[in-house]
């Protein structure tokens, strides 16, 4: 009987303790959409840093400050919101799905633009080849077939 009561109390304790949030909700919590927009920009900036970090450092741009100004927030609000969402994996996963969808959409748009640019370059190259052929003043040599006797 004693073990039975201890087991029930243990289960009750686990259920009550699981209801508590690991990180309390901050007063100035960023919305999911705003958080996704910030994380999207952070992802793009990290990609740029990976491509040409030295040039970025030379430009003396403070990209973190730029992001906070763009989204009208500050580092403390971002960090506290990020910690809160990170402690709630299902919500954080939703946010990252939004970011991933925006990145995929952007990648497709850039891909289409690159294809259009490549098509334009190919047509310019083809036009140059035709122009060279048109301006060629020497007649093409005619090769007579040698008849075997």
Secondary structure, DSSP 8 states (H G I E B T S, - for coil): -HHHHHHHHHHHHHHHHHHS-SS---TT---HHHHHHHHHHHHHHHHHHHHHHHHHHHTT--HHHHHHHHTT--HHHHHHHHHHHHTSHHHHHHHHHHHHHHHHHHHHHHHHHHHHHHHHHHHHHHHHHHHHHHH--S-----------
